[in-house]
Structure formats: C-alpha cells, structure tokens
C-alpha cells in the first residue's frame, strides 16, 4: 500500500512539472521568443530621399545659428502651400520643425483632466509619412522602444504604431510591402494610407489585403477602431478596445486634408492625467478637423518622440514614466 501511494505521488509531481514546463514554453513563445522574422534589408522597399541636407545626428543635436532663425514662429510661415514649402534650411525649436518639405507644430492641451499632445503636420510629399519596424525586422516578439526605432529610422517625429506583433493575424503593410494578409476578425477596422497620402478606414472582411495593395496602399494598420470616418465620429461611450479600461493613455493618427495630418498622444493612468476613452479621443480628433482618424495601440505603448526627446509621459501603471517596447512606429522623416 505504501509503495503504491509513493508511486502515485511521483506521477503527480512529474505531471505538474510537465504542465509547468509547457505553460512556460507557451508564454515564452507568445511574448518573448522571436519568430517568423522578415528583415527589411532583405526585401525591396524603397527609401525616400533625406528630408534635409543634415544627417540625423545633426538634426537632433544642432540649434539654429542665428537669433532671427530661433525666433521664427509657426505663424510666420503663412497658411498657403507656397509659403509653407519655400526652400530653406531646417528651423526648429522644442515644439516646431520646418524645412522645405515638412512642417511640424506640437501643442499641449488639457481636456478631460488629461494632458494631450498634438502634432500638426504638413508635408510636401506623401513619402515623408513612413512606418518603422523594431530592429529593422517584421516578426512575432520583435520589439524595441519607440525612441530607439525612431533614431534608427532617422525620424523627426514619431509615435508608436499598432503593435502588430501582439497578434498572429490582421493586415500588416509597411512602406508598400505586405507582410501579413490574414483577417483578424469580422469586426476588424484597418487604417489604409495610400500612395497619394490619403486615408481610408476599411473592414478586413470587406476587402482583402491583396486588393488594397493593388489599389495603391502603402501602409495598413490593424488596431483600431476607426474614430472618425468621412467626417463623422464612429465610436460611442460604450466602445473600447479589447481588455482596455474606460480611460487610458491613447495614440491616434488623423487626416485633415491631403498631406495635412495630426499625431495625437494622451497621458493617462496617473494622478495628473486620467486618460481618455475612445469617445473622448474621437471628439478630440474631430475637433482638430480630421476627416478620417484612427486609434493606434495605447496604454503603456503610447509615446510621442520629437527631435531626440520624449514629449509625453509614457507609463503602464502610473508608478513610473518609461517606454514600453513595441513592434513598430509611425514617423515623419
């Protein structure tokens, strides 16, 4: 009787050990072990010409040489396309950048007991709206913080993307290359950025990724949902992303008109900032004049980076400010 009881106990221990090892492997496979890697350098993806005559390190560290340049304010650039894009050397401050192709103004507003950071962007050409991948590669669990990806890409301004690597499905196109064309769910809404710089928000079940590529898509982001579609707010107070609380740090991108965009990031989960619901975020985007606006990954991922510094206060739990590693970014550069 005793020998049989001992045998049963050993069997139980072995079973528990096997289950533990399997559970650890599943978690590592889901969140840690990189796989399905496609490196950007191994595919034919063209890179636009540099946004200015300065190399990336000079853009980050150098300052305007004259007092007159440093005192140039966004308003002095004028509102017409001709005055905005006259050839000139880059001029920039902590919240402003302008060269012959790119103009960026960053403002901070306080709404819903939350600090919201708004980057208003005007481009001379749609090729300056780009996407970057962590470590220059597409794949599951390939991650880096937004600031590192931005520096590697030579970005001027960057926000976190859709964290495609957190999911096995959902359309993923970056800079004209289709990495993944599997449908995530019947309700999935994707943001499509076309070669002419225009935005469209589509349902994956309505059109295939291959069809979007044939139609001239350059970027496809699969997080969502759409916030503003054709000038109308499309979310309500009860609508939230999967496993999200009502108020959170948020990241969104919007199109005001062709080649005129906004990047928006809000703080949240802190004593200083509550965060935004999707409905509140949609109201912000609509108020900025967005015709189309889209929700990107939020929470601890929400980060805005400009000229070598973090603009917002990224946090996962509010106890400390730090960047979360992500799969990808959207950037200007």
Buried (B, 14 or more C-beta within 10 A) or exposed (E): EEEEEEEEEEEEEEEEEEEEEEEEEEEEEEEEEBEBEBEBEEEEEEEBEEBBEBEBEEBBEEEBEEEEBEEBEBEEBEEEEEEBBEEEEBBBBEBBBBBBBBBBBBEEBEEBEBBBBBBBBBBBBBBBBBBBBBBBBBBBBBBBBBBBBBBBBBBBBBBBBBBBBBBEBBBBBBBBBBBBBEBBBEEBBBBBBBEEBBBBBBBBEEBEBEEBBEEEBBBBBBBBBBBBBEEEBBBEEEEBBEEBEBBBBBBBBBBBEEBBBBBBBBBBBBEEBBBBBBBBBBBBBBEBBBBBBBBBBBBBBBBBBBBBEBBBBBBBEBEEEEBBBBBBBBBBB
